[in-house]
């Protein structure tokens, strides 16, 4: 975020809110998928979003970089309102990295090309510089030796770590994770979570949709529980897990923690 | 203390599953039906092959100046020999045919230069796509640098066939891609224009379009404004082929998972960047068989220009069949045409298969 943007954001909020949902509503056809979402995320905060499937948690996260459009209310990211202004959307997407459930690496490009594509074409970084940066992030996710392979030759866990590195190559201010471990074998979940924990410790603003409650307990600043398109409860992890306020939250926790 | 798990060593496959004998057993004699089919096919080959060889090679006449010279009872290849230049170049002046040969050699050399590692591929592509057509045009048409002018009505034979095919392919491919993207666009006007264009063109036979191009368009054009018939026909073929190409490419676009579009969007790529860098390379690779299918169909469809009075390769052969010196050589003419078309189309097909293998990245192991 540039200084002026930061100042604008602080001025508007009186605090360092980097993402702000105000009365956000969204429909898929007749289906009301997000209902009056009011929520703000501070700079450097780690948010874990959980809830049953169909509760709108992915949709809410995807509204932050406008992969989904909302129909009512406002979403401010970095002080910029997400509306139909394509310039704004493209500017915000530069600063918001995203990791998907199914990795979504580009299969026709090598790992290195996957990482350098956006820096070269969106940030206009010189190729050599982009490659050096890509190798740096690949080393951080411990996969530098695979740089010249294609995604199809890597395991799921490796692919997801590449996807995280790809997001980081744009040097984003916010990272969104949409169920990053749900498509992985149990043995590979840990290697991906380790990278995410490391990222969290470095102070990255993170919004993470996940069912990994261990990750939520150790890393999250706040845990958000959603059901039927609404935020039911949002609280610090120990309060959230030890002393849930809503009976819906209690039921959800008892179901996923005691199976 | 824990027991250390050690995977058992991998063993070579049993000898019954590798080698030539195993291949024959598995593929030709694996079941009673398979055994029957193998022998039945051999029998058919035995029935057909000897007479064909006898007719085409053993009893054939290779030289002579009229059908009367062909007395051996086999094929009369002398007919092809006498008319060969016309089949290749149409009515292009004999003294000038070196220009066509030169253009062909030039193209082969330029395309072959891709194999040289040190050459700049970008410059070479630009040379082939931009510079070469201009050079080739002036070589063919003449009228400059002291080259004798050759009217396009004299262009014919295999030269015309290849010209129509290559230009049709090269021009319809990008146009088809743009139409496919337009049809999937969210902009209503762009989308409806593309849908109407594609559905209209696809609903009309190529012959109709060629008639429109050669007969109807001049009627509607104002007096004095007229452009070349070959150009009109070329535009007709290109538009026709582009509509089919668009639907093939659209199939590829639809096969790309939504996640690829989303990942490209989430990085901040613009629409055209994400199409050119991410979506199209994958989509086009998927539909290479369909694209080549369209190319081959287009190449063979060029024979229809015969109907609007242009004598392409097949047209020249049919015209020569009417020569009173060579009456009764229809079979030889068509056999020759079939052979040449088969070589070209089979070549395209093999090239597409090798391209598919080259672009495969999913299962390759280093």
Contacts between the chains, C-beta under 8 A, distances in Angstrom:
chain1	res1	chain2	res2	distance
A	65	B	266	5.6
A	67	B	262	5.4
A	67	B	265	6.3
A	67	B	266	6.3
A	90	B	268	5.2
A	90	B	270	6.8
A	91	B	268	7.8
A	93	B	265	7.0
A	93	B	266	6.0
A	93	B	267	6.6
A	93	B	268	3.7
A	94	B	268	4.3
A	96	B	266	7.5
A	97	B	266	7.8
A	98	B	263	7.6
A	98	B	266	4.1
A	100	B	259	5.9
A	100	B	262	7.0
A	100	B	263	6.5
A	102	B	257	7.7
A	102	B	259	5.4
A	104	B	257	7.7
A	104	B	259	3.9
A	104	B	260	6.1
A	104	B	262	6.6
A	104	B	263	3.8
A	105	B	263	7.6
A	106	B	260	6.8
A	106	B	263	7.2
A	106	B	264	8.0
A	106	B	278	5.6
A	106	B	282	7.6
A	107	B	282	6.8
A	107	B	361	6.0
A	107	B	362	6.3
A	108	B	281	5.0
A	108	B	282	5.2
A	108	B	285	6.8
A	108	B	359	7.5
A	108	B	361	6.0
A	117	B	267	7.2
A	117	B	269	7.8
A	117	B	277	6.3
A	117	B	278	7.7
A	118	B	267	3.9
A	118	B	268	6.5
A	118	B	269	6.7
A	121	B	269	6.3
A	121	B	273	5.3
A	121	B	277	6.6
A	122	B	267	6.3
A	122	B	268	4.6
A	122	B	269	6.2
A	122	B	273	7.7
A	149	B	366	6.7
A	150	B	361	4.1
A	150	B	362	7.3
A	150	B	364	7.1
A	152	B	361	6.0
A	152	B	362	3.9
A	152	B	363	6.6
A	152	B	364	7.8
A	153	B	364	7.1
A	153	B	365	6.8
A	153	B	366	7.3
A	166	B	267	7.9
A	170	B	267	6.6
A	170	B	268	7.3
